Each structure stands twice: as structure tokens, then as C-alpha cells.
Amino acid sequence: MKAMTIGISPYYNYPGTLEKWNTNNTEYASNHGGSLITRAIMKEFNADYVNDFSDIATLKNKYDTCIMALATHVHEARDVSMYVKLLKKLNMKVVIVSLGVSDYLNNNQLNIKIHSSIKALLNLAQESSNWIGVRGPYTAHILSKNGFKNVVPIGCPTVFWNMKPEIVINTKKEYNNPLVVYQENIAKDGFELIKQFNLLGQDFKDEVIFTDNLQNDISLRDFQRSFYQNLENPQEVLQYITSKGIFQKNFDEWFETIKKHDFIFGPRLHGVIASLIQGIPAVLTTRDLRTKELAEFFNIPSIEHGLLDNTQFNDIVMLANFQKFELTYQQRYKNYLSFIAENRLDTNLEVVKNTGFIYTIKDQETTNQLNSMNISENFFEKDIVDNLINIIMDNNLKSFSIWGLNALSINFLERINGMNIKINFFIDTNLSKCEQTFFGQTVYTIEDAIKMNETDIVIISEKGSEKMIEYASKVVDIKKINFYKHDIIYPISDEKN
């Protein structure tokens, strides 16, 4: 018995009209990045892509596992009802990989709703496999808030395309043949940066602008033209695309086009990944949570899309340091192997000695922060650690205590390292003695802090600032303490992540 994969096609197959594409935007691979995901699954698990479901009995006799090829399906507009019905008929093990957020409409927000059919699909996977594989902690957080607990961030199978435990990016002192992996928003926010390079289109929206192939697709053509007409310089942009734009309908030709260049940058997540897995330096311009998630998870060099207006190509090149990416890849590779083993999947990946999931401090920090919060607002625009540092600087604190031991404190310690600030101790209401340590810092109780004449306290606690002050007033003279409250709190969750 072997594995099959369904969903996104391994071939670029935009059906010719926007209306038809909308009938099944999961199967119709209108983006080479989606095709790369399915091809990675086929390659790594020796899986067959199946899109003919007319003979259920034959499929059940030939396959015992279905690895679902998904992408940015955590969204209320992604309807996969037909696949849920199919999988119920097949009654086989369902494994999900590469599931990520889709925040094109609600940029950087985590109050993203999930379509009921996606929840039904996740339930099938939860019942038949040990882990649901998602792209990163932001997606894991959303699924956790929707009741799915056996969720683990593994990244995307495309990054492990070479099926080796190590990856090497071949950097150079100078780059003579750069390529932009193009998406339309970079024409609005970074045209001055990109107009000296070739532009590689990747999806059907690019195809209708880069070529004459889809001129009869009136809905798509008019929609895309309206975007460009609203730019400050529409004619200049369109003329440049005509002269320097490249669009390949064939996947292999798209992949090979990337290989022919020596440096890649732009907002196309899987365009950048297609570069890295071929050993070519690449920098991602992150324009939403969807791209930010994988860039952070793998330490892919990146720059925020909003900064491109004031960025030169040399600035992009300066970001192309791949030491962290290469080291992070090795950790993520081992985690991917653990995910595969615990889901009892056969794989073509080179197996290495593994002791289970490697969970970095950054992973723990991010996951705990997310899982502990009831998010109803766009909180990613608030840099919590920056706010704390502002409290310290504004009040000229040179020596102080932090009340509350949690994941945020780790990040805070990293950020103030090297600054002329002394942390005498951390404070925890749950401690009865002073013998514990936290990342090299001695931990004290509030009573001990007062005895040592410490008077400046920054509060980071799940209980909230007012409750912490109320507690303090019961054990010490509240007038002796200068409290600097912080109202957005990230505690460590007691739940198993």
C-alpha cells in the first residue's frame, strides 16, 4: 500500500476563466508555488497525485494514506467540502501538511475565521493521524483556539525538497544576474527598487498582465487592469513588465528560470523557497502574516514590504546572510522527520539520528505568547518588548525587578543584553524561597525584593497589572514600590503545546 495526495495540482492549470477557477480554487493550481508543495509531497513520500475519484473501490485497494496538499487554507473563504466527502468515502488515514493562514484580506490579524469544511477536514486528520502539520506557530495558535490540540509547526515540505539533513546557500561577493519573484504589490510599494531587474510572474494574475494568454477572461483581465490603473505610474509599470516580465506556464520552466539567476528577491514565498532549495541566495519581502510566518520559522532573510520604498538593491544584498537559515534548517529537518515517524509515514528523506522534536527558545516563546491570549485585535503592530524598554528609558530605570516569569521575559532579556541596565532579580508570587534561577538570573519573592530595597518593578504577568498591585499591597507597604504597569500580557501557558 502507498500514499496518495489530493488537492492542489502539481501542474499549473488555471482553467481559463475566473468563474471556473472559483468553483474549485484548491484543485486548480493557479500558482507555481502551490504546485511546488504538491510536487514536494510526491517526491518526499513517493505519493501519487490523484484527481480522478470515479472509482472509490480501486483507490481504497491501492492506497492506505492520503496526504492532503493544502496551502493558505486557514480562512473562511476556503471551501473543501468535496474533499471532505471524498475522504469519508475512502475511510483512510489523512495527514495534513503545509497548512497556513491566509490573511490577504485581514492583514496580520489572528482573529481569522475558518471555513466549516476546513474544520471537518481537520477533524478527519485528528481522528486518523497523530499530528496535524502546520507552517508555523501563528497557524497553530488559530487551530488551537478552534479546539485542535494535536497541532505541530513543521514549516512547509517544499523547504525539504532535497531530502537532505543540511542545506548550503552559495553566496558570492557580487551578483550579476538578479531576479525579482514578482507579485503585483511590489509594483506599488517598490517599483524604483525592481525596475532594473527581470520580473518573474508566478500565478494567473501575473499571466493576464505579463502575456496575452487570457484576454478572453474578461473578469480577471478587468480586475487586474484596475489595480494597475490605480498606481501612480501605471503606464511606466506596464511598459516595464512588457519589456522585462517573464511568465512560464510550465512548472519546470519556471523552476529553471530561477536557477539561471544568481540572486532572488521579492514577495513570492515559494519563489524564494524555489531559489533556496537550488542553493541560490534569496531574500523575501514579507507583506502579510502568511509570508512572515515561514520567514520567521526558518530564519529566511527578509525585509518588510512597507520598507521597500527607501531600499536599494545593495540593502537587500546585505540581508543575505544564511548562517541562521542553514542552522535552523537542520533543526526543522529533524522535527519534520519526527512528524513523519509519529504519523507512521514512509519517506524518501535521508534519515538521521533523532531524539524527538527540537523546540527552540524562540518557538517556546512564540507559542506560549499566542496560546495564552484571547486575541480580538491586531496586536502584532504592538511590539511588547519595545514598550517595556520605553518604560525603562522614559523613567530612567537603571536597576529594577521584573514581576512574572514567562516567555516574554526571555525575549526581554535578549533585547536588553548590552544595554547599561541592571536586572537585580525576577519576582514570582509562587516562590517560597530564593534559590531558583531563570536564564541565569536569581528569582526572588516580592517580600525578598522589598527587603533588598528594590523599588522599581515592571509587571509582566498573566494576572494583569491591577491584580498584581492588589496582591502586592497585601504583603508589603505599597508606597515603597514604583510600579510600571504593562497592560498586554503574555504568560506561559500550562497547556501542553
Phi, psi and omega in degrees: 000153182216183183262149171239160173229142180230168179109234185300131181288147175284358181240143174294117187218046174306128191284358175108337177221147179296325181297316180289322178301322182293343179287335178199077183280006171272311182290316185289105181283093182264013184211125180300334177298320176296319178297324178298322178299310182295320178296324177296318178298315180299319183288316187282336183239010182051043185264149175266136172278129183235128173226008174252110185249024185286335183239086183297320182300316180296319179297320180291328179284332185268327186236147176242354182220139174242117176262112187279122179274102179242172177220244182270066186264358177278085184194152183286347183265358183267105182258114179242033184303322182297326180284326176297314178299318179297313184293329175294323177290320182289327177052052179234172179297134180244125178239132182249132176228158173064022178284128182220172179284154172235102184242037178301323184269324181247073189304124175065019179255149181250011173268044183280132179272152181246134178299145183300329180289327175294319177298320178295320178295318178296324177297320177298316180294320182295328181283333190245349179226162186281328184222144169262125183266123180238169187287331183186184187291335179292315176295319179300321179298314182297317179294321178299318179293341178261012172096005181262115189259332182271062184242133180225133175287124179234357184086217180231137180304336182299327182295334182262025184309321184280350175059030179242152183286351179228156176222143181232129177259128187270088180279160179225166177288324180225148179241125186253351185218063181287161179220139175262122172275104199274141166219144195307328184293340178287340174289332180277319189259345185213034185297322180298329179287319190268348192285004174257004187232163171292147180243127180253115175285159186225339183225184186293332176293325175288320183303319184289338179265320184283336185226178174258014188295327191243033184293340177275353176275080190300315183299312180293315182301312182292322180297314181289321179297324180296325177298312184290326180293339179273358175287161179292331184227060188301317183293319179298316180296312182295322177294322179292320177299320178300321184273328187240359181279138178237130173227125179246121178284333181275130183301312183300324179290323175298314180297319180290326177300318177298318182298332183283353181252160186253356177203133184236138170209159179144181187273359181278108183304308183278346168292318176294316179297319178299329176288311184297320182288350172258010176079013184262131179302140181209145177234129182267133170265111186276122184245357181196175180296329180302314180279324180300322185299309182286326177300315179292319186296322181256002186057043174285128178306134186208164174217142180293140185302324183292349181266358189291333182302327183250028185243137175258162181301322178299329176295321178296315181299323180297337179280347190278061173253122190249013180298312179295319179300314182296321178289318179297321178306316182298320178292314181294327178299315179296320177297320179297319177298321178295318177302315180298314183295317183287342173264007175056052179252142170279143183217155174267357179295144176295126184273136176235162178299130187219140180247020181108188185295134173264119184244109185284165177302319181296320177299313182298316180300309184295314183295316180296319179300314184289314185293339184272354189248145168266096189268123177231011181216169179278087187272351182291344176284346179263116176269104188298316182295321176301319179298319178295318179296323176298320176303314182295313183290318182296329182258008176054044180277121179256341181209128186200172175247154171246129179261115179119119179258116183201182186297324181298327180299326178298310180299320180298316178301317180297321185288324184271358178301125181096344176280156181279061182227135180249128173259113180286321181188163170260157182236137177222128182292342186271354185271141177253351177214171191255026189262357181273156178233158181220105182050048176085353180258137177289139182257131181235162172276169179296324179297318180294325180297317180294319179300329182269014174062028174278128187239348181254120184231126173259128186264125170228102186207147177292341183281342181093151187301312185296320180293324179293320178294322177299317178296314183300323183294341180276338185248343180217171174284109187300336182289345182275355187244133170265112182263133174243101190280149171230123194270345178256119195244137176237092178270168169284131179279144177279348182286149174289126184270000000 
